[in-house]
Amino acid sequence: MKPSKSRRRTADFDGDDKAIARPADDASNADDVRRIPVFVVVPPRLLLLDIAGPLEVLRQANRLQSRVRFEVRYVGPISALQTSIGITVAAIDPLPEELPPQSWLVLAGDVEYVMLTGGGPGPGKSAADEASEKTIVKWLKATVRPGHKVISICTGALIAARAGLLDGYSCTTHYLSYKELAVIAPRARILENRLYVEDGERYSSAGITAGIDLMLYLVHQATNQSCAVGVARYLVVYLRRSGSDPQLSPWLEGRNHIHPAVHRVQDTIAADLAKSWSLIRLARVAGASARHLSRLFHEHAGMSIPQYTNRLRVAYAQELLRETRLDMERVAEQSGFTSTRQFRRAWQRIHKTPPRDARLRSYPSH
């Protein structure tokens, strides 16, 4: 994951434990608002979760801050279709003749067989479905221009590949579709066992729930970490996973619980890893005594607060090593360590190889 240029901030929480973004950058008037057009391309036999999850991220991002507005339209070759779980979606706008500059284009995945009402399987791909897919591919070839973000969810990458949009790019897709994607896009670099991949203006995810992780990352890029943390908490994701991580990420370790006070502390730490968090300050966040918070953290997270903090800092340092060329001192500093020595000691508790190996794997030719 590439580090955001936005300032890190901690999410505030109200009495209902719902994250409320209170950034200092709330727009004072309409002229200050950045508007991002988001076009969601709806294919036949749509895998409903591919758009339901990521678009809930955008809905919540619009609710939690006002500096950036995500203006969503659903487009496709037909105005209504049956989704993967049998429910029909309608009021789909026609594919536009052109896309505004800086638009986001979300390509959702599909399924071979839909589930009909009552649980029975529906028919497979029809001639009409194939015609719709060809229409989408033709439209993509004619419409996508530099400046447009192409965001594929799950097997949406296959549609992007058919349009030539992944040629020369790194990408990923659902693990069951790696081989098919390789055949369609032999010039693409397919990265397996990745939740999502960013390469220039191309973003791709492993699909289904990984689409939420990708959209949280994009929201973080467009807004700030406070907003992303607030959205993740609302969705009970709590913190997004890194695109460079496999199925289980250090960002999710210790979060398989539902204790609100412990989650508040974890969110606070994650929102500003570079800050020196004292136990007393975190206890105020939790609304508990320092001793009680330590006990709760051990009980629900399965580790101490310093262990948890260092794990996140090491995970973030690993991302910086993979995605940037910052020297070790800057990596340590941005990750929240007071020195490279402290950073290396924390790293060695988790990894068998030294930090430089993470960079060598990322830049093998240098």
N, C-alpha and C positions, 0 to 999 in steps of 0.2 A: 504494500500500500504506500502511495506517495504521500508525504506529509502535507497537510493542508497549510496554506499560507495564512489562513484566518487565525485570529487570536483564540487560544483555548480559554473556555469559560466553564464554570460549573453550573449545572442545571439546578434551579431552585425547586422546592417541592411544597405543595400546600398540604392542608390537613388530611386530604384524601389520598395522599401518597402518589398523586398524579404529577408527572413532570410538567413544569411550566417554564418555557423558555422566556427569560427576561433579558434579552441581549440589549446592549446599549445602542445597537445599530437599527432599532425599529424605525421604519421610514416615517419621517415627519410630514410628508405630503406625497401626493400621487406621483410627482416627478421623480422622487427618490426610489421608487419601486422598480426592481428588475423583474421583468415578466419573461418567463421561459415557456414558449409554446411546446407542448408535449403531445405528440401524435401517436396513439396506440393503434397499431395495425392488428385487426382482429381476423385471424384466419378461420377457415372452416374447421369444425371439430376442435375448437379452442379448448386447451387445457386451462380451465377457469382459474385455478390458483396462480397461474403464471401472470395474470394481470391483477387479480384480486389482492394478492399480497403486496406487490410493488406499488400499486396505485393507492393502497391504504397508507403507505409510507408518505406519498406525496400529499394526500389529504390531511394527514396529521401535521406535516411540515407547514402547510398553509395555515393551519390552526395555531401553531405554536410561535410563528414569527410573521412579520409583515414586510420585511425587506425584500424578499424574493417570493414571487407568486408563480406557482406552477399551473399553467392554464391547459387543461387536458381536453383532448378531443379523441373520440373513438372512430376510427375510419376503417373501411374495408370495401371489397368488391360487391358485397351484398348487404342489405340493410338489416337482416335478422338471420340468426343461425342457432343451431343446437350445440351446446357446449358438452364437454367431456362427461359431466354428471347428469346430462339429460335436460337441464333447464335451458330455456331459450333466452338469448339476449337480442334486443332489438334497438331501434333508433340509432343504428350505426351510420355515420355520415359517409358519403362517397369519398373515394381517394381524391385528395385535392390535386389540382394541376401543378402546383408548386408548393414548396415548404418555405416558411419565413426563415431568414438567416438565424443562426444559433438555435434552431429547433432541436428538440430531442425526439428521436424516432424509436419507439419501443416495439420490437418484434416478438410477439408471444409464440409459444409452442403449441403443438396440437397433439392429438392422440389418434391411433389407428381406429379404435372402436369406442364409441360413446356408450354410456350406460343409460338405458331407457328407464322411464318411470316404472317402478316395480322391481328394478334391479337387473332386468334382462339386457343382454348385449345388443347394440344396434348394428346396422350394416357397416361395412368398412368404407373405405374411400370410394366415392362415386365419381362419375365423369364430371359432374358439376363441381365437385370439390377440387378436382385436378385443374379445371378451367379457372377456378377462383385463385388457386395458388399461382398459376401462370400469369394471371392478371397482376397479382401482387409483385411478382418477380419483375415483370416488364415495367411496372410503375416505379419500383425501386431503382432500376437501371436508369430511368429517365429523370428521376426527381432528386436523388441524393447528391448533394454537392459538398465541397469543403466547407467546414463550419457547422455541419450537421452532426450531432452525436447519434450514432447507431448503437442501440442498446438491445441486444438479443437475450431473451429469456429461454432457457431450456433449448428445445429444438427449433426455436426461432432462428438460431444460428444457421440452420440448414437453408432457410429462406434467404437469409443474408448471403450465404455462400453461393446459392444459385444465381444471385444477382451480381456476383463478382465482388461483393463488398468486403470480403475477408481476404482477398488475395494479397499476399505480402504482409499480413497481420498475424499477431499471436491471438489465439482465441481458445475458448472451451465450449462445451455443451454437455448435455446429459451423458452420463457414462455409457449408456446403452447405444449412443449414437456416434461415438468417436469414429468408428470405421466408416460409417456412411458419410460423415463430414469430411473425412480424409479423401474419399473418392470424389466428392463434389468439389472440394477446394484443395487440390494437391499443392497449391502455392501458399496455403495458410500453414502456420505453425500451431499445431493443436497441442495444448497443454492439458495433460490428464490430471485427475485428482486435484483440481483447483475449483474453489467455490466461484470465483469470478476472475476475469482477466481484463485489464485495461491496456490498450495499445493505441496511442494517439486518440483519434475520435471514434474508436471501436471499443465497445464494452460488451462482454459476453459472460453469461453465468451458466453454472451447471444445471440450473433449472429448478422449478418448483419453489421450495422455500429459499434456495440460494438466490432467487430473484429479489427477495427481501433484503438480503445482505448487500447485493449489488446496489439496490436503490438507496439504501441507507448510506452507502459510501458516496454515491452521487449527491445526495442531499448534504452530506458533510462537506463536499467540495463546493457546493453552490451556496451554502449558508454558513454554518459553524458547527463545532462539535457539540455545543449545548443543545442545539436543535436535534441533531442526530441521536444523541443520548435520550432526549425526551421522547422522540418517536419510538425508539427501540423499547423503551420502558413501557409505553402504552401498548405496544404489540406483544408484550411479555417475551421479547427477545433479549432485553436488558442491555446487550451490547453487541454490535455487529462483529462478525468474524472477518478476518483478513482474507483478501482474495488469494494470497499466496499460501494459505494454510489448507490442509486437507480437511476431512470431515469434522474432526474435533480440534478446536483451536484453544490456545492458552487464554484467549479472551472469554471463553465460555467456562473454563474450569472454575469450580467453586460457586457456580451460579445455578445449580440444579436444586433450588429451594424456592420458597415463596415468602420468606420472612422480609417484610417491607423495610425494616430499619437496616438490616444488613445490605439489602439491595441499594438503599439510599447511599450508604457508605461506599459501596463498590462503584456506583455510578459517579460519585463525587471524585473518587480517586482516579477513575478512568478518564474523566473529563479534563483533568489537568495533571498529567503524570510528572511534569517537571516541578510541580510544587512540593515543598517539604511538608507533608501532612503529619501533624502531631496527633497523638491518641486523644488528647483533650479536645482538639478541634473536631475530629471525626466523631467523638462522642456527642458533641453538640448537634452535629448533623443527624445522628441517629436518635437523639432525644433520650439518651441513656447515660449512665455513668461510664467512665472509662473501663472500670473493671467488668461491668455487666456487658459492655460492648465486646470486649475481648472474649468473654465466655460465649456470647452469641455467635461471634464470628467463627470461633473454633467449631462450635456445634453445627452450624449451618453451612459454612463454606469449607470446612474440613482442613483449615490451615489458619495460621496466624495472619494478622493484618500486614506485618512486614513481608511475610512470604508471598502473600497475594500481590502486594504492591510491586515487589521485585519481579514477580513472574510477568506482570503486565509490562513493566519497564523493559525487561529483556525481550519480550515479544515485540514491543515497538522498536527497540534497537535493531532487532533482526530485520524488521521491515525496512528500516532506514538503510541498513547495509545492503539489502537486496535491491532497493529501488533508487538509491542516491549514491553519490560519490563523496559524501561528507567524510572528513577524517574521523578517527576514533574519538578524539576529544569532543568534537561537535556531536557525534552520535551519542556519546555518554551524557553530554550536557542536555541535549534535547529530550533524552529518555528519562531524565530526572536523577541521574547519578552525579555525585559531587566530584568524581574523578574517574579517569580511565581505570585505575586500580580497583575502585569499588565496582565499576561496571564489569570488569573481567572476573572478579570474584563471584558476583551474582550470576554471571553467564556460566561459569564452571559448575555451579550447583545444578544447572539444568541440562547443559550440553556437554558432550564428551569432546567435541572438537572446538578449537578456538574461534573467536568471532570472525577472524579474517577469512575462515573457510566459507562462511555464508556469502561473503563478497566474491570470493574466487568462483563459486558456483554460479553467481549471477553474471559475472563478467569474465568468462573463461578465456577470452582472447586477449585480455589485458594483463 
